[in-house]
């Protein structure tokens, strides 16, 4: 559980660096709202995109998932655009506003503000998946690192920041119960075409303390986050 929490903190370090790039200008959109457990929130953010907070799947904690989704049904690509651009994967991540992966409801609320990234088009979601999946599933991906970085550089990403203003939680009853997030008041800032690319996300210039890298045999470089990633259709 400690490893999972450390991985979440490492992802937050990367996200803070990325949002610093975006914050050279005011956010394009500012969203405020409040939400009770089991309810959803959505807001049209332009560019044929929608920001959503949706209840997390029952097996993945009591709270919400942060999502950026296209309007309607895209002809290709994925139905959700933040997952592929926000590491880590198969671990607790900034888009999980819930109690899961060993993170309690109280700890989840304390992780504020939360920084996340998202692609903005169906074509970019497909291109991003190819890059990330190549890193994840190809044993010899380091031999193609230059080409992968080049492809990732072509994929722009938006940057988001969710700040929890107030919240109510219910503590867990035992070690297996991580508790629940019952109500939140929040603010979301969004930078569209932020100047950040997928290369900044997957190949940060400064190596991150990603604990899973040592366990998986991934190189301890700036690509450590990507080397432990996985993308849809699993989404988790």
C-alpha positions in Angstrom: 0.0 0.0 0.0 2.9 2.4 0.8 4.4 1.8 -2.6 1.1 2.7 -4.2 0.8 5.9 -2.3 4.4 6.8 -3.1 3.7 6.2 -6.8 0.7 8.5 -6.6 3.0 11.2 -5.1 5.5 10.7 -7.8 2.8 11.2 -10.4 1.8 14.4 -8.6 5.4 15.7 -8.8 5.3 15.2 -12.6 1.9 16.8 -12.8 3.0 19.9 -10.9 5.9 20.4 -13.3 3.5 20.1 -16.3 0.9 22.5 -14.9 3.6 25.0 -14.2 4.2 25.1 -18.0 0.5 25.7 -18.6 0.1 28.3 -15.9 2.2 30.8 -17.7 -1.2 31.9 -18.8 -4.6 32.0 -17.2 -6.7 28.9 -17.5 -9.0 28.8 -20.5 -11.9 27.5 -18.3 -12.8 27.6 -14.6 -15.4 25.2 -13.4 -17.0 25.2 -9.9 -19.4 22.7 -8.5 -20.4 20.3 -5.7 -21.3 16.7 -5.8 -22.8 14.1 -3.5 -21.9 10.4 -3.5 -23.3 8.4 -6.4 -24.1 11.5 -8.5 -22.4 12.7 -11.6 -21.2 16.1 -12.8 -20.5 17.2 -16.3 -19.8 20.5 -18.1 -19.3 21.3 -21.8 -15.7 22.7 -22.2 -15.8 23.4 -25.9 -13.7 21.8 -28.6 -16.4 19.1 -28.7 -15.3 17.9 -25.3 -17.0 17.4 -21.9 -15.5 17.4 -18.4 -17.0 14.8 -16.1 -16.9 13.5 -12.6 -18.5 10.0 -12.6 -18.9 7.5 -9.8 -16.0 5.1 -9.7 -16.7 1.4 -10.5 -17.8 -0.4 -7.3 -14.6 -2.4 -7.2 -12.3 0.6 -7.5 -13.3 2.7 -4.5 -16.0 5.0 -3.2 -15.7 8.4 -5.0 -15.4 9.6 -8.6 -13.3 9.3 -11.7 -12.1 12.5 -13.4 -12.8 12.3 -17.1 -12.5 14.3 -20.3 -14.8 12.7 -23.0 -15.7 13.6 -26.6 -19.2 14.7 -27.4 -21.2 11.9 -29.0 -19.5 8.8 -30.2 -16.2 9.2 -32.0 -15.6 7.2 -35.1 -12.4 5.9 -33.7 -10.1 6.2 -30.7 -11.1 5.9 -27.1 -14.2 7.2 -25.3 -12.2 8.9 -22.5 -9.2 11.1 -23.1 -7.5 11.7 -19.7 -6.6 8.1 -18.8 -4.1 7.6 -21.6 -2.3 10.9 -20.8 -2.2 10.7 -17.0 0.3 8.2 -15.5 0.8 6.1 -13.5 -1.4 3.2 -14.7 -2.6 0.1 -12.8 -1.9 2.1 -9.7 -3.6 5.0 -7.9 -3.5 8.1 -10.1 -4.6 11.7 -10.1 -7.8 11.0 -12.0 -9.0 8.7 -9.2 -10.8 10.9 -6.8 -11.7 7.9 -4.7 -10.7 5.5 -2.0 -8.8 2.7 -3.7 -5.4 1.0 -4.2 -4.7 1.4 -0.5 -5.5 5.1 -0.4 -8.2 6.0 2.1 -11.0 8.5 1.6 -9.3 11.0 3.9 -6.0 10.6 2.1 -7.7 11.0 -1.3 -9.2 14.3 -0.2 -5.9 15.5 1.0 -4.4 15.0 -2.5 -5.4 18.5 -3.6 -4.9 20.1 -6.0 -4.9 17.2 -8.4 -3.1 17.7 -11.8 -4.0 15.7 -14.8 -3.5 15.7 -18.6 -5.7 14.8 -21.5 -5.6 14.5 -25.3 -8.2 16.6 -27.1 -9.0 14.6 -30.3 -9.9 11.0 -31.3 -6.8 10.9 -33.6 -4.5 12.0 -30.7 -6.0 9.4 -28.4 -5.2 6.7 -30.9 -1.7 8.0 -31.5 -1.1 8.3 -27.7 -2.2 4.7 -27.2 0.3 3.5 -29.8 3.2 5.2 -28.2 2.4 4.2 -24.6 1.5 0.6 -25.5 4.7 0.2 -27.5 6.7 1.2 -24.4 4.6 -1.1 -22.1 4.5 -4.2 -24.2 7.7 -4.1 -26.3 10.7 -5.6 -24.4 13.1 -3.7 -26.7 11.4 -0.4 -26.6 14.6 1.5 -25.3 16.1 0.8 -28.8 13.2 2.8 -30.3 13.2 5.5 -27.6 14.2 8.3 -30.0 11.5 7.5 -32.4 8.9 7.2 -29.6 9.9 10.5 -28.2 9.5 12.1 -31.6 6.0 10.6 -32.0 5.0 11.7 -28.5 6.2 15.2 -29.2 3.6 15.5 -32.0 0.7 14.8 -29.6 -0.4 18.0 -27.7 -2.2 17.5 -24.4 -4.4 19.8 -22.3 -3.7 20.2 -18.6 -6.3 20.2 -15.8 -6.2 21.0 -12.1 -8.9 19.9 -9.7 -8.9 21.6 -6.3 -11.1 20.3 -3.4 -12.5 23.2 -1.5 -14.5 21.3 1.1 -15.4 17.6 1.6 -17.2 15.1 3.8 -15.9 11.6 4.2 -16.8 8.5 6.1 -13.9 6.6 7.7 -13.4 2.9 7.0 -14.7 0.4 9.7 -11.6 -1.8 9.4 -8.3 -2.3 7.6 -10.1 -3.6 4.5 -12.6 -0.7 4.4 -10.9 2.4 2.9 -13.9 4.6 3.7 -16.0 6.8 1.3 -16.1 10.3 0.0 -19.6 11.5 0.6 -19.6 15.1 -0.7 -17.2 17.5 -2.3 -17.1 21.1 -3.3 -14.5 21.6 -6.0 -13.0 23.9 -8.6 -11.4 22.8 -11.9 -9.0 24.8 -14.0 -8.4 23.7 -17.6 -5.7 24.8 -20.1 -6.5 23.7 -23.6 -3.6 23.3 -26.1 -1.4 24.0 -23.1 2.0 23.9 -24.7 2.6 20.5 -23.1 3.0 17.4 -25.2 2.8 13.7 -24.5 6.6 13.6 -24.6 6.7 15.9 -21.5 4.4 13.4 -19.8 6.2 10.1 -20.8 9.8 11.3 -21.0 10.2 14.0 -18.4 13.7 15.6 -18.4 14.1 14.9 -14.7 13.7 11.3 -13.5 10.9 10.6 -11.1 11.1 8.4 -8.0 8.8 5.8 -9.5 9.1 2.8 -7.1 7.5 0.3 -9.5 10.5 0.8 -11.9 12.8 -1.2 -9.6 10.2 -4.0 -9.3 9.5 -4.3 -13.0 13.0 -4.1 -14.4 12.2 -0.8 -16.1 15.1 1.6 -16.5 15.4 4.3 -13.8 15.2 7.1 -16.3 12.7 9.8 -17.1 10.7 7.1 -19.0 10.1 5.1 -15.8 6.6 6.4 -15.5 5.7 5.3 -19.0 7.5 2.0 -18.7 5.0 0.9 -16.1 2.0 2.2 -17.9 -0.9 0.6 -19.6 -3.8 2.2 -21.4 -7.4 1.4 -22.4 -9.3 -0.8 -22.9 -8.4 -1.8 -19.4 -8.5 1.8 -18.2 -7.2 0.8 -14.8 
